Amino acid sequence: MALSPISGRDCDGCTACCAFPPIHSEELRKPANTLCVHCVEGGGCSVYSARPTVCRGFYCGWFFLPELGPEWHPNNSGIVLRSESFEDNAVTLLILRLSPFLVSEEFAATVGGWIEADIGVEFERLGPPAHLPAKMRINELLVDAVAARDLREMQKLFAWSLAHIDNTHEWEADSTPMLSHLRA
């Protein structure tokens, strides 16, 4: 499925994609959850025109889903939608930080809608710097609360899911060494 970014949407100073993914290309290697050496925080890539293909091809899901308003922008929500999961009839929500948006009716309604549409929903959390992230599918956990339209129960299960990942996952180190052959 080929998706096109929505006109008018931009990163607006967000540099999350410069930090969370591991990069393994000939020109650039970087471990997960580590800021790229070429990232100017709040400003973006200092080698933008020379960035590797893997960076050129990444857009967070906020760029593709018109039903998501500005509150879903990663700077506002603390969430990156991993658009590469869309091809698998799934949505991966990388929770960068705990934010008020995570307990909003908007967030619960959207996640509940995906669950009702039988779209796989996963929460993903970052580990310590230079460690791989962890995911947890939440559909089965939330199905009863979604069917009952029980916002309070959904919020409780969101919090439990994130705490469960954070407190029980054994974070796997990403041994990728930082290396760059890129020049502006």
LODOVO-718565 format. One record per residue (C-alpha): residue number from 1; residue in three letters; x, y, z. Coordinates in steps of 0.05 Angstrom, whole numbers, plus 5000, padded with zeros to 4 digits. Last residue first. Layout:
<tikol><num>NUM</num><residu>ALA</residu><X>X</X><Y>Y</Y><Z>Z</Z></tikol>
...
END
This chain:
<tikol><num>184</num><residu>ALA</residu><X>5533</X><Y>5368</Y><Z>5093</Z></tikol>
<tikol><num>183</num><residu>ARG</residu><X>5580</X><Y>5309</Y><Z>5105</Z></tikol>
<tikol><num>182</num><residu>LEU</residu><X>5560</X><Y>5237</Y><Z>5120</Z></tikol>
<tikol><num>181</num><residu>HIS</residu><X>5610</X><Y>5181</Y><Z>5136</Z></tikol>
<tikol><num>180</num><residu>SER</residu><X>5579</X><Y>5169</Y><Z>5204</Z></tikol>
<tikol><num>179</num><residu>LEU</residu><X>5590</X><Y>5117</Y><Z>5258</Z></tikol>
<tikol><num>178</num><residu>MET</residu><X>5558</X><Y>5105</Y><Z>5325</Z></tikol>
<tikol><num>177</num><residu>PRO</residu><X>5569</X><Y>5032</Y><Z>5343</Z></tikol>
<tikol><num>176</num><residu>THR</residu><X>5510</X><Y>4985</Y><Z>5340</Z></tikol>
<tikol><num>175</num><residu>SER</residu><X>5510</X><Y>4943</Y><Z>5404</Z></tikol>
<tikol><num>174</num><residu>ASP</residu><X>5436</X><Y>4952</Y><Z>5417</Z></tikol>
<tikol><num>173</num><residu>ALA</residu><X>5426</X><Y>4926</Y><Z>5488</Z></tikol>
<tikol><num>172</num><residu>GLU</residu><X>5364</X><Y>4886</Y><Z>5502</Z></tikol>
<tikol><num>171</num><residu>TRP</residu><X>5318</X><Y>4913</Y><Z>5556</Z></tikol>
<tikol><num>170</num><residu>GLU</residu><X>5289</X><Y>4861</Y><Z>5602</Z></tikol>
<tikol><num>169</num><residu>HIS</residu><X>5216</X><Y>4881</Y><Z>5604</Z></tikol>
<tikol><num>168</num><residu>THR</residu><X>5180</X><Y>4879</Y><Z>5671</Z></tikol>
<tikol><num>167</num><residu>ASN</residu><X>5176</X><Y>4950</Y><Z>5697</Z></tikol>
<tikol><num>166</num><residu>ASP</residu><X>5172</X><Y>4993</Y><Z>5635</Z></tikol>
<tikol><num>165</num><residu>ILE</residu><X>5129</X><Y>4944</Y><Z>5596</Z></tikol>
<tikol><num>164</num><residu>HIS</residu><X>5081</X><Y>4933</Y><Z>5654</Z></tikol>
<tikol><num>163</num><residu>ALA</residu><X>5079</X><Y>5007</Y><Z>5669</Z></tikol>
<tikol><num>162</num><residu>LEU</residu><X>5058</X><Y>5022</Y><Z>5598</Z></tikol>
<tikol><num>161</num><residu>SER</residu><X>5005</X><Y>4968</Y><Z>5598</Z></tikol>
<tikol><num>160</num><residu>TRP</residu><X>4978</X><Y>4987</Y><Z>5666</Z></tikol>
<tikol><num>159</num><residu>ALA</residu><X>4971</X><Y>5060</Y><Z>5645</Z></tikol>
<tikol><num>158</num><residu>PHE</residu><X>4933</X><Y>5042</Y><Z>5582</Z></tikol>
<tikol><num>157</num><residu>LEU</residu><X>4891</X><Y>4992</Y><Z>5622</Z></tikol>
<tikol><num>156</num><residu>LYS</residu><X>4870</X><Y>5046</Y><Z>5672</Z></tikol>
<tikol><num>155</num><residu>GLN</residu><X>4854</X><Y>5094</Y><Z>5615</Z></tikol>
<tikol><num>154</num><residu>MET</residu><X>4811</X><Y>5041</Y><Z>5582</Z></tikol>
<tikol><num>153</num><residu>GLU</residu><X>4776</X><Y>5027</Y><Z>5648</Z></tikol>
<tikol><num>152</num><residu>ARG</residu><X>4760</X><Y>5101</Y><Z>5657</Z></tikol>
<tikol><num>151</num><residu>LEU</residu><X>4736</X><Y>5108</Y><Z>5586</Z></tikol>
<tikol><num>150</num><residu>ASP</residu><X>4687</X><Y>5050</Y><Z>5590</Z></tikol>
<tikol><num>149</num><residu>ARG</residu><X>4655</X><Y>5047</Y><Z>5521</Z></tikol>
<tikol><num>148</num><residu>ALA</residu><X>4630</X><Y>4977</Y><Z>5541</Z></tikol>
<tikol><num>147</num><residu>ALA</residu><X>4658</X><Y>4947</Y><Z>5477</Z></tikol>
<tikol><num>146</num><residu>VAL</residu><X>4723</X><Y>4985</Y><Z>5486</Z></tikol>
<tikol><num>145</num><residu>ALA</residu><X>4730</X><Y>4962</Y><Z>5559</Z></tikol>
<tikol><num>144</num><residu>ASP</residu><X>4717</X><Y>4890</Y><Z>5537</Z></tikol>
<tikol><num>143</num><residu>VAL</residu><X>4768</X><Y>4892</Y><Z>5480</Z></tikol>
<tikol><num>142</num><residu>LEU</residu><X>4823</X><Y>4927</Y><Z>5519</Z></tikol>
<tikol><num>141</num><residu>LEU</residu><X>4870</X><Y>4870</Y><Z>5539</Z></tikol>
<tikol><num>140</num><residu>GLU</residu><X>4858</X><Y>4832</Y><Z>5475</Z></tikol>
<tikol><num>139</num><residu>ASN</residu><X>4876</X><Y>4892</Y><Z>5433</Z></tikol>
<tikol><num>138</num><residu>ILE</residu><X>4937</X><Y>4915</Y><Z>5473</Z></tikol>
<tikol><num>137</num><residu>ARG</residu><X>4996</X><Y>4885</Y><Z>5436</Z></tikol>
<tikol><num>136</num><residu>MET</residu><X>5059</X><Y>4900</Y><Z>5475</Z></tikol>
<tikol><num>135</num><residu>LYS</residu><X>5124</X><Y>4926</Y><Z>5446</Z></tikol>
<tikol><num>134</num><residu>ALA</residu><X>5195</X><Y>4936</Y><Z>5473</Z></tikol>
<tikol><num>133</num><residu>PRO</residu><X>5249</X><Y>4983</Y><Z>5447</Z></tikol>
<tikol><num>132</num><residu>LEU</residu><X>5322</X><Y>4965</Y><Z>5435</Z></tikol>
<tikol><num>131</num><residu>HIS</residu><X>5376</X><Y>4993</Y><Z>5480</Z></tikol>
<tikol><num>130</num><residu>ALA</residu><X>5428</X><Y>5046</Y><Z>5463</Z></tikol>
<tikol><num>129</num><residu>PRO</residu><X>5396</X><Y>5096</Y><Z>5511</Z></tikol>
<tikol><num>128</num><residu>PRO</residu><X>5350</X><Y>5062</Y><Z>5563</Z></tikol>
<tikol><num>127</num><residu>GLY</residu><X>5288</X><Y>5030</Y><Z>5535</Z></tikol>
<tikol><num>126</num><residu>LEU</residu><X>5237</X><Y>5062</Y><Z>5490</Z></tikol>
<tikol><num>125</num><residu>ARG</residu><X>5166</X><Y>5039</Y><Z>5495</Z></tikol>
<tikol><num>124</num><residu>GLU</residu><X>5119</X><Y>5010</Y><Z>5443</Z></tikol>
<tikol><num>123</num><residu>PHE</residu><X>5044</X><Y>5003</Y><Z>5451</Z></tikol>
<tikol><num>122</num><residu>GLU</residu><X>5014</X><Y>4958</Y><Z>5399</Z></tikol>
<tikol><num>121</num><residu>VAL</residu><X>4946</X><Y>4962</Y><Z>5365</Z></tikol>
<tikol><num>120</num><residu>GLY</residu><X>4925</X><Y>4909</Y><Z>5314</Z></tikol>
<tikol><num>119</num><residu>ILE</residu><X>4868</X><Y>4935</Y><Z>5271</Z></tikol>
<tikol><num>118</num><residu>ASP</residu><X>4804</X><Y>4895</Y><Z>5282</Z></tikol>
<tikol><num>117</num><residu>ALA</residu><X>4760</X><Y>4955</Y><Z>5266</Z></tikol>
<tikol><num>116</num><residu>GLU</residu><X>4736</X><Y>4955</Y><Z>5338</Z></tikol>
<tikol><num>115</num><residu>ILE</residu><X>4809</X><Y>4958</Y><Z>5361</Z></tikol>
<tikol><num>114</num><residu>TRP</residu><X>4823</X><Y>5017</Y><Z>5314</Z></tikol>
<tikol><num>113</num><residu>GLY</residu><X>4761</X><Y>5053</Y><Z>5339</Z></tikol>
<tikol><num>112</num><residu>GLY</residu><X>4782</X><Y>5042</Y><Z>5412</Z></tikol>
<tikol><num>111</num><residu>VAL</residu><X>4851</X><Y>5071</Y><Z>5397</Z></tikol>
<tikol><num>110</num><residu>THR</residu><X>4818</X><Y>5133</Y><Z>5366</Z></tikol>
<tikol><num>109</num><residu>ALA</residu><X>4766</X><Y>5140</Y><Z>5421</Z></tikol>
<tikol><num>108</num><residu>ALA</residu><X>4818</X><Y>5131</Y><Z>5477</Z></tikol>
<tikol><num>107</num><residu>PHE</residu><X>4865</X><Y>5183</Y><Z>5447</Z></tikol>
<tikol><num>106</num><residu>GLU</residu><X>4809</X><Y>5234</Y><Z>5436</Z></tikol>
<tikol><num>105</num><residu>GLU</residu><X>4780</X><Y>5221</Y><Z>5506</Z></tikol>
<tikol><num>104</num><residu>SER</residu><X>4846</X><Y>5242</Y><Z>5535</Z></tikol>
<tikol><num>103</num><residu>VAL</residu><X>4888</X><Y>5201</Y><Z>5583</Z></tikol>
<tikol><num>102</num><residu>LEU</residu><X>4948</X><Y>5192</Y><Z>5536</Z></tikol>
<tikol><num>101</num><residu>PHE</residu><X>4941</X><Y>5265</Y><Z>5514</Z></tikol>
<tikol><num>100</num><residu>PRO</residu><X>4961</X><Y>5287</Y><Z>5585</Z></tikol>
<tikol><num>99</num><residu>SER</residu><X>5031</X><Y>5262</Y><Z>5568</Z></tikol>
<tikol><num>98</num><residu>LEU</residu><X>5076</X><Y>5204</Y><Z>5587</Z></tikol>
<tikol><num>97</num><residu>ARG</residu><X>5136</X><Y>5207</Y><Z>5541</Z></tikol>
<tikol><num>96</num><residu>LEU</residu><X>5160</X><Y>5175</Y><Z>5477</Z></tikol>
<tikol><num>95</num><residu>ILE</residu><X>5103</X><Y>5126</Y><Z>5470</Z></tikol>
<tikol><num>94</num><residu>LEU</residu><X>5114</X><Y>5091</Y><Z>5404</Z></tikol>
<tikol><num>93</num><residu>LEU</residu><X>5044</X><Y>5074</Y><Z>5380</Z></tikol>
<tikol><num>92</num><residu>THR</residu><X>5047</X><Y>5016</Y><Z>5332</Z></tikol>
<tikol><num>91</num><residu>VAL</residu><X>4986</X><Y>5011</Y><Z>5288</Z></tikol>
<tikol><num>90</num><residu>ALA</residu><X>4969</X><Y>4946</Y><Z>5252</Z></tikol>
<tikol><num>89</num><residu>ASN</residu><X>4939</X><Y>4922</Y><Z>5188</Z></tikol>
<tikol><num>88</num><residu>ASP</residu><X>5008</X><Y>4895</Y><Z>5170</Z></tikol>
<tikol><num>87</num><residu>GLU</residu><X>5022</X><Y>4950</Y><Z>5119</Z></tikol>
<tikol><num>86</num><residu>PHE</residu><X>5006</X><Y>5002</Y><Z>5172</Z></tikol>
<tikol><num>85</num><residu>SER</residu><X>5065</X><Y>4979</Y><Z>5215</Z></tikol>
<tikol><num>84</num><residu>GLU</residu><X>5114</X><Y>5020</Y><Z>5173</Z></tikol>
<tikol><num>83</num><residu>SER</residu><X>5075</X><Y>5082</Y><Z>5195</Z></tikol>
<tikol><num>82</num><residu>ARG</residu><X>5102</X><Y>5078</Y><Z>5266</Z></tikol>
<tikol><num>81</num><residu>LEU</residu><X>5057</X><Y>5128</Y><Z>5301</Z></tikol>
<tikol><num>80</num><residu>VAL</residu><X>5102</X><Y>5171</Y><Z>5344</Z></tikol>
<tikol><num>79</num><residu>ILE</residu><X>5071</X><Y>5192</Y><Z>5411</Z></tikol>
<tikol><num>78</num><residu>GLY</residu><X>5089</X><Y>5248</Y><Z>5460</Z></tikol>
<tikol><num>77</num><residu>SER</residu><X>5022</X><Y>5279</Y><Z>5441</Z></tikol>
<tikol><num>76</num><residu>ASN</residu><X>5040</X><Y>5351</Y><Z>5427</Z></tikol>
<tikol><num>75</num><residu>ASN</residu><X>5110</X><Y>5345</Y><Z>5398</Z></tikol>
<tikol><num>74</num><residu>PRO</residu><X>5091</X><Y>5279</Y><Z>5366</Z></tikol>
<tikol><num>73</num><residu>HIS</residu><X>5033</X><Y>5311</Y><Z>5327</Z></tikol>
<tikol><num>72</num><residu>TRP</residu><X>4970</X><Y>5276</Y><Z>5351</Z></tikol>
<tikol><num>71</num><residu>GLU</residu><X>4940</X><Y>5340</Y><Z>5381</Z></tikol>
<tikol><num>70</num><residu>PRO</residu><X>4945</X><Y>5370</Y><Z>5311</Z></tikol>
<tikol><num>69</num><residu>GLY</residu><X>4888</X><Y>5326</Y><Z>5287</Z></tikol>
<tikol><num>68</num><residu>LEU</residu><X>4888</X><Y>5254</Y><Z>5267</Z></tikol>
<tikol><num>67</num><residu>GLU</residu><X>4831</X><Y>5237</Y><Z>5219</Z></tikol>
<tikol><num>66</num><residu>PRO</residu><X>4876</X><Y>5255</Y><Z>5160</Z></tikol>
<tikol><num>65</num><residu>LEU</residu><X>4922</X><Y>5195</Y><Z>5173</Z></tikol>
<tikol><num>64</num><residu>PHE</residu><X>4986</X><Y>5199</Y><Z>5132</Z></tikol>
<tikol><num>63</num><residu>PHE</residu><X>5034</X><Y>5250</Y><Z>5163</Z></tikol>
<tikol><num>62</num><residu>TRP</residu><X>5015</X><Y>5230</Y><Z>5234</Z></tikol>
<tikol><num>61</num><residu>GLY</residu><X>5040</X><Y>5161</Y><Z>5216</Z></tikol>
<tikol><num>60</num><residu>CYS</residu><X>5112</X><Y>5182</Y><Z>5225</Z></tikol>
<tikol><num>59</num><residu>TYR</residu><X>5151</X><Y>5191</Y><Z>5161</Z></tikol>
<tikol><num>58</num><residu>PHE</residu><X>5214</X><Y>5152</Y><Z>5144</Z></tikol>
<tikol><num>57</num><residu>GLY</residu><X>5238</X><Y>5145</Y><Z>5072</Z></tikol>
<tikol><num>56</num><residu>ARG</residu><X>5292</X><Y>5197</Y><Z>5073</Z></tikol>
<tikol><num>55</num><residu>CYS</residu><X>5321</X><Y>5169</Y><Z>5137</Z></tikol>
<tikol><num>54</num><residu>VAL</residu><X>5328</X><Y>5098</Y><Z>5109</Z></tikol>
<tikol><num>53</num><residu>THR</residu><X>5355</X><Y>5128</Y><Z>5044</Z></tikol>
<tikol><num>52</num><residu>PRO</residu><X>5414</X><Y>5160</Y><Z>5080</Z></tikol>
<tikol><num>51</num><residu>ARG</residu><X>5419</X><Y>5235</Y><Z>5094</Z></tikol>
<tikol><num>50</num><residu>ALA</residu><X>5460</X><Y>5277</Y><Z>5045</Z></tikol>
<tikol><num>49</num><residu>SER</residu><X>5410</X><Y>5333</Y><Z>5034</Z></tikol>
<tikol><num>48</num><residu>TYR</residu><X>5391</X><Y>5334</Y><Z>5107</Z></tikol>
<tikol><num>47</num><residu>VAL</residu><X>5462</X><Y>5336</Y><Z>5134</Z></tikol>
<tikol><num>46</num><residu>SER</residu><X>5446</X><Y>5381</Y><Z>5194</Z></tikol>
<tikol><num>45</num><residu>CYS</residu><X>5382</X><Y>5341</Y><Z>5207</Z></tikol>
<tikol><num>44</num><residu>GLY</residu><X>5329</X><Y>5373</Y><Z>5249</Z></tikol>
<tikol><num>43</num><residu>GLY</residu><X>5321</X><Y>5439</Y><Z>5283</Z></tikol>
<tikol><num>42</num><residu>GLY</residu><X>5291</X><Y>5424</Y><Z>5351</Z></tikol>
<tikol><num>41</num><residu>GLU</residu><X>5352</X><Y>5385</Y><Z>5370</Z></tikol>
<tikol><num>40</num><residu>VAL</residu><X>5405</X><Y>5392</Y><Z>5316</Z></tikol>
<tikol><num>39</num><residu>CYS</residu><X>5413</X><Y>5321</Y><Z>5293</Z></tikol>
<tikol><num>38</num><residu>HIS</residu><X>5476</X><Y>5300</Y><Z>5256</Z></tikol>
<tikol><num>37</num><residu>VAL</residu><X>5505</X><Y>5259</Y><Z>5314</Z></tikol>
<tikol><num>36</num><residu>CYS</residu><X>5440</X><Y>5220</Y><Z>5316</Z></tikol>
<tikol><num>35</num><residu>LEU</residu><X>5406</X><Y>5220</Y><Z>5384</Z></tikol>
<tikol><num>34</num><residu>THR</residu><X>5407</X><Y>5152</Y><Z>5417</Z></tikol>
<tikol><num>33</num><residu>ASN</residu><X>5345</X><Y>5110</Y><Z>5429</Z></tikol>
<tikol><num>32</num><residu>ALA</residu><X>5368</X><Y>5055</Y><Z>5383</Z></tikol>
<tikol><num>31</num><residu>PRO</residu><X>5441</X><Y>5052</Y><Z>5362</Z></tikol>
<tikol><num>30</num><residu>LYS</residu><X>5469</X><Y>5092</Y><Z>5304</Z></tikol>
<tikol><num>29</num><residu>ARG</residu><X>5503</X><Y>5073</Y><Z>5239</Z></tikol>
<tikol><num>28</num><residu>LEU</residu><X>5507</X><Y>5120</Y><Z>5181</Z></tikol>
<tikol><num>27</num><residu>GLU</residu><X>5535</X><Y>5119</Y><Z>5110</Z></tikol>
<tikol><num>26</num><residu>GLU</residu><X>5534</X><Y>5044</Y><Z>5098</Z></tikol>
<tikol><num>25</num><residu>SER</residu><X>5467</X><Y>5038</Y><Z>5132</Z></tikol>
<tikol><num>24</num><residu>HIS</residu><X>5444</X><Y>5009</Y><Z>5198</Z></tikol>
<tikol><num>23</num><residu>ILE</residu><X>5403</X><Y>5060</Y><Z>5237</Z></tikol>
<tikol><num>22</num><residu>PRO</residu><X>5369</X><Y>5043</Y><Z>5303</Z></tikol>
<tikol><num>21</num><residu>PRO</residu><X>5305</X><Y>5082</Y><Z>5311</Z></tikol>
<tikol><num>20</num><residu>PHE</residu><X>5290</X><Y>5127</Y><Z>5371</Z></tikol>
<tikol><num>19</num><residu>ALA</residu><X>5334</X><Y>5189</Y><Z>5362</Z></tikol>
<tikol><num>18</num><residu>CYS</residu><X>5330</X><Y>5225</Y><Z>5295</Z></tikol>
<tikol><num>17</num><residu>CYS</residu><X>5258</X><Y>5200</Y><Z>5287</Z></tikol>
<tikol><num>16</num><residu>ALA</residu><X>5240</X><Y>5240</Y><Z>5350</Z></tikol>
<tikol><num>15</num><residu>THR</residu><X>5267</X><Y>5305</Y><Z>5320</Z></tikol>
<tikol><num>14</num><residu>CYS</residu><X>5203</X><Y>5347</Y><Z>5322</Z></tikol>
<tikol><num>13</num><residu>GLY</residu><X>5216</X><Y>5419</Y><Z>5303</Z></tikol>
<tikol><num>12</num><residu>ASP</residu><X>5153</X><Y>5429</Y><Z>5262</Z></tikol>
<tikol><num>11</num><residu>CYS</residu><X>5157</X><Y>5360</Y><Z>5230</Z></tikol>
<tikol><num>10</num><residu>ASP</residu><X>5110</X><Y>5381</Y><Z>5174</Z></tikol>
<tikol><num>9</num><residu>ARG</residu><X>5038</X><Y>5373</Y><Z>5152</Z></tikol>
<tikol><num>8</num><residu>GLY</residu><X>5014</X><Y>5419</Y><Z>5098</Z></tikol>
<tikol><num>7</num><residu>SER</residu><X>4999</X><Y>5366</Y><Z>5046</Z></tikol>
<tikol><num>6</num><residu>ILE</residu><X>4984</X><Y>5298</Y><Z>5075</Z></tikol>
<tikol><num>5</num><residu>PRO</residu><X>5040</X><Y>5248</Y><Z>5062</Z></tikol>
<tikol><num>4</num><residu>SER</residu><X>5026</X><Y>5197</Y><Z>5009</Z></tikol>
<tikol><num>3</num><residu>LEU</residu><X>5014</X><Y>5124</Y><Z>5024</Z></tikol>
<tikol><num>2</num><residu>ALA</residu><X>5031</X><Y>5066</Y><Z>4978</Z></tikol>
<tikol><num>1</num><residu>MET</residu><X>5000</X><Y>5000</Y><Z>5000</Z></tikol>
END
